[in-house]
Amino acid sequence: MYLKRLSAGLLRHSKALTGLAARAGGVALGFIVTVIIGRWYGPAANGQYALVTQTAMFLSVMAVGGLDLAVTREFSRGAASGLRVQRQSLALVYLQAFLIAAAISGALFLAGNSLLDQLGRQAVPQTALATLVAILMARTFTRIAAAVLRSQRRYIFAQVVEVILIPAFTLLVLAAGIVRTLPEILWMTAAAGLVAALTGAATSFGNTSSDQSAVRIPMKTLWATALPLWGVAIAQNFAEWFGLATAGAATGLYGAGLYRVASQVSSVLGIVTLGLFGTFVAQMSEAHHNHDRQRIAQLAGAATRLSVVIIIPFAAALAAAAGPLLSLVGAEFVAARPLLLVLIIGQVVYAATGPSGLVLAITGHARINLAITISTTMAMLGLAPLAAREFGVIGVATTLSALLVVRNIASLYAVRHLEGIMVLTGRYAALQ
């Protein structure tokens, strides 16, 4: 009987699980790239690679953070009404994303020497700035393309564009022996990103129309949703980048390399959780446009339960295999095992508190979400460096994990108080 119910539940969420499997595959491919770099060059090289790629990814969030979630929410009007979205609306979104990314790239070139000094001029390749800009542009477009594809209910292909194509292409080039040096690997990562960006952008136009009946998405409405979410997206991604930078500042490139590998392994859980939650975003957005709070609550509850069912056994297996898994990258990386265990615990607790922040944003409380995120980010700026000085990289990991959980619990309370939606149980109680 239990197996029947479990099978029925899994079948009901087959799209979410398939999208989740695609995202997990992308994470696995990315880890294989890390293994190769670690085995060829050691922890310091992993620190170098991470500093360049993570900085580029953080800057891409500065370019489109908030806009991508706003695109998924607002472009879902097409799916909710059974019509296609106007092609011009999509073209305008890509144009605006390009202009923002280009402005950031221009600022990078103007402040290039200062940036290289911050990253550690001797720690990164001489071509780091150019590759950083190329990765930034590519990531900007893959994020937007994936957001559009999710709004079109093409969840699996959205995951392929956002997380699979880049590591798959990079790994293919590495396996073929075409590149060997770290600068070459960085250039191939940038090239892979451009391939993914072009693929996603071209495909996203396939479900749009230039007919008069097509749904027009006003840019004013889009930006009204995006702007409050911008700070949330930047603050959330800043935590990952700041953790790496703080670890590097406290312990050098070697410590940054260990932190990066532990963070990357534990991020399998975080990416799986966010990937799973992300597949529910478009459905919750449709329910929001239909003013169906009960449906939003049900979807949030389903996302939470599914996340717990998948994450807890996965986390237990990951913790048990931590030592052997880290040794795959190299014997020196086994020292990161305690760090990895702390990060795993944080991800499990985060998953168990559900997609509270997403529900808060979707239901029109992006500013509350922003206030919560800024508060925990300010706490991180003060506490993480202090923890690094006292306890090293494990102090950084503990601080960031604890603040991640605090942020989600605060969002959980806010969405219950403001909307009557109980994310953990999937119930809705109309406010008086």
N, C-alpha and C positions, 0 to 999 in steps of 0.2 A: 504493500500500500504506500509506504514511504517513498519507495523507488519510483512508483507511478507518479506521485505528486511532484517529486523532484524532476523527473523527465518532462512532465507537463510544464513545470515552471521554466526549465531551461529552454524548452521549445518556444515558449511564449516570448522569451527574451533572446531568441536566436540571432536577431540582427545586432543587438548590443554585444553579444558574446563573440560574434564573428568579427565585428569591428575591434573588439578588445584583443582578439587573437592576432589581428593584423598589427595592432599597436605593439603588442608583446614581441612579435616577430621583428619589428623595427628596432626595438630596444636590444634584442638579442644580437642583431647584426651590428649595432653600434658598439656593443660590448666586445664583439670579436675584433673590431677595429682597435679598441683599447688594448686588447690582449696582444695584438700584433705589435703595436707601438711599444707596449711595456716590455715585451720580450726582445725586441730589436734594440731599444734604446734605454729602458729602465724608467724609474719613477720620475726623474727630472724631466725627461722628454714628455711624459704624460702630463706633467705640470705645464710645460710649454704649450702643448697642443690644446690643453683645457683653457689656458688663459686667453688664447686667441679666439677659439671657437665659442667659448662661453661669453666672452665680451661681445662678440658679434651677435650672438643670439639675444643677449640682454638688450643691445641697441635696436635689434629688430622689434623687440617688444615695445621699446620707446617709440618706434615708428608706427606700429599698428595696434599696440596694446589697448584693448577696449573696442577698437574698431572691428576686430575680428568677431568678438562675441556679439557686438551690435549688428553686424552683417548677418550672423546666423539667426538672431532674433527677428530683425526686421524683414529680411528676405524670406523668412518662413511664411510671410503673408501670402506668397504665391501658392505654397503647398496647402495652406489653410483654406484658401479660396478655390483651389483646383485650377488656377491659372498660372501662366508663365510670367516671370518677372521681366520688366522692360530691359532690353539690352543696353540702352543708354545708361540706365542706373548703374549697372554692373561696370560699364566702361568708366564711369565717373569715379567709382570706388577705387578701381585699379590706378587711375590717373592720380588721385589724391594720395594714395599710399606711396606711389612712386615719387611724387614731389616731396613728401615728408622724408622718405628714406634718402633721397638725393640731398636734401638740406642737411641731414645728419652727416652724410658722407662728406659733404663740403666742409662742414665744421671739423670733421676728423682730420682732413688733410691740412686745414689751417692750424690745428692744434696737435699735429702729428708728433712733434718732438716731445711735447708735454705728456701725451698719451703713452709713448714708448717708455718714458721715464717712470710713469706710474706702473706700467706692466713689468718693468725691469728690462732696460734696454739690452743688457747682456743675456737676458733670459729668453728672449724671443727672437725668431729669425729676422733678418734685415727687411724682408719683404712682408713682414707681419701686417703692416698698415694696409697695403693693397689687398691682401687676401682677406683681411678683416672686413673691408668695405664690400668686397665681392660676396662674401658669406652673408653680410648684413642685407644686401639687396635681394639675394636669393631667398633668404628666410622670410623677408617681408612679404614676398609674393606667394610663397608656399602657405604661409599662415592665412592670408586672405583667400586664396584659392580653396583651401581646406574648409574654411568657414562657409564659403558659398556652396560648396558641395554638400556640406552637412545640412544646410537649409533646403537643399534639393532632395534630401533623404538618401543621398548616395554616401552613406556612412563609411562603408568599407573603402571605397576609392579615396575618400577624404583622408583616411588614415594612411593609405598607401602613399599619397602625395606628401603628407606632412612628416611621416616618420620612417617609411620604408625605402623610398627611392634613393635618398641621399646616402645612407650607410651601405645600401646594396651596391650602388654604383662605385663608391669608394672602395669597398671590399673587393669588388671584381677587378678593379685596377691594381690593387695591392697583390691579389692572387696571381695576376698575370705578370707581375714583376716589372711593370712599366715604371713605377716610382719606387725610390728607396730612401731618399732623404726626407727629413721632417718638413722643410719648405715645400717639397714636391707633394707630400701628402696633404698639406694644407691647401695647395692649389687644386688638387683633385677633389677635395671636400667642397671647395667653392664651385668647381665645375659641375659636380653632382647636384649641388643646390640649384644651379641655373637650369639644369635639365628638368629637375622636379618642378621648379617654378613655371617653366614654359608648358610642361605637360598639364599641370593643374589648371593654369589660367586658360589654356586653349579648351580644355574639356568643360570648364565651368560655363562657357558661353553656349554650350550645346543645348541647355535647357532654358534658354531665354528667348525672347521674341521682340520684334520691332513693330508688331501689330498695335493698333489703337486699344485693343482689349487687354493688352498686357498690363500687369500691376506695376505702377510707377512707385518707386521708393524715394520719397523726398529726402534730399541730403540733410535738410534741417532736422528732420525726425531722427535720421541716422546718427547725426552728431550729438543730438540731445541725449541719446542713449549711450553713445560711445564716450563722451568726455568724462563723465563721472567714473566710468569703468577704467579709464586710462590709468589713473593713479593706482587703482587696485592691481591691474596687470603689471605695472612697473614695480610696485612694491613687492608683489609676490615673486617675481623673477629676480628682483634685486637681491632677495634673501639668498638665493642659490649662488649668484655671482659673488655677493659680499662674503658668504661663507668661504668660498674658495680663496678670495683675495685675503681675507683675514688669516686663514690657515697658512697661506704663503708668506704673509708678513710676519707671522709668529714663528714659523719653523722653516721657512725657505722653500725652494722648489721641491725638495724631497718630500716635505710634509704636504705641500700642495698636491703632489702626485698621488700620495696615499689617500688624501681626503677626496680627491677627484674620483679615484677608483671605487672607494667605499660609497661615495655619493651616487656614482653611476649604477652600482649594483643595487643599492637600496631604492634608487629611483625607478627601478622596474615596478615596484609596488605603487609608487606615486603616479607613474605614467599610466599604469593599468587602471588605477582608481580614477584618475582624471579622464582617461580615455573612455572608461565605462560611463562616468557621469556625463561626459561630452556627448555620448550617443543619445542621452535623454534630453539634452538642451533644446534641440529643434522641436521635439514633441511637447516639452513644457512650454516653449514659445508659442506653439500653435494653440495650446490650451489657454495660454494667457490672452491671445488675440480673441479667443472665443469666450473670454471671461469665465472660464471653468476652473475655479480654485480647487474644487474637489479632485479634478483630474490631475492638477499639478501636484497635490498632496500624494495621490496614489503613485504617480511616477517617481516622486522624490523618495517615497517609502520603498518602492521596488528597487530603485537604484542603490539605496542604502543596504537593503537585505542582500541583493546580488553581490554587492561589493564585499560585504562581510563573509559571505559563503565562499567567495573566491580568494580573498586576500589572506584570511587567517591560515588555512592550510598551506598556501603558497609561501607565506612569511615564515611559517614553522620549518618548511623544507629548506628555505633559503638560509635561515639561521643555522640549521644543522649542517648545511654544506658550506658554510662561510669560509672555513679554512681551506679546503680543497679548491673552492671556487677562486679564491684570491691567489692561490698558488699557481693557477693557470696563467695568470698575468706575469708572475715571476715570484721567486722565493721571498724577495724583499717586501712584497705586498701583503704577506700573511700578517705583518705587524698591524695592519688596518682592521683586523677582526673585531676588537672591542668597539671601534668606531662604527663599523658596519652594524653591529647589534643594536647600538643606541639609535641609529637612523631607522632601522627596521621597526623598532617599537614605536617610534614616532609616527611612521607611515600607517601602521595598523590602527592606532588610536584615531588618526585623522580619518581613515576610511570608515571607521565605525560610527563617526559622527555625521556622516552623510554629506550630500551636496548643498549644504546650508548656504554658503556664499553665493552659489549659482542661482539658487531659488530666490534669494534676497535681491539679486540683480535683475532677474527676469521679471519679478513682480513689481518692478519700478522703484526699488529702494537702493539704487546704485550708490547714492550719496552716503547712506548709512554704511553700506559695504565698504566704501572708500574710507570713512572715518575709522572703522574697525581696523582696516588694513594699515592705515597710516599710524595708528596708535601702536600696533604690534611692531611695525617697522622701526619706529622711533625707539622703542624698547630694545630692539635688536641692535641698533647702532650703538647704544650705550653698553649693553650687556655682553655682546659677542667678543669685542676686543678685550674686555675685562676677563671673561672666561678663558680666552686664548692665552692671556698672560699667566693665569693661575693654573690652568689645567691642560693647556695645549689644544691640539685639534679635537680631542674628545669633548672638551669644554664648549667649543664652537658648535659641534654636532648636537650636544644636549640642549644648548640654548635655542638653536634654530628649531629643533623638533618640538620643544615645549611651547614655543611661541606659535608654531603652526597649529598646534592643538587648541591653544587658547583662542586663536582667531576663529577657528571653526565653531567652537562652543559659543562664542559671543554671537556669531551669525545665526546659530541654531536658536538661541534665545530671541534674537531680534525678529526672525521670520515668524516665530510662534506668537510673539507679542503684537506684531504689526499686521499680520495676515491671517492668523489663526491656523497656519499650516504646521503640522507636527511632522517634521522631516523623518524622524526615527521610526514612527509608526505608520506613516502614510495616511494619517487622518486629518480631516478639516473640521474646525469648529468655527462657525460664523461668528464674527465679532459683534458685540452688542452695540 
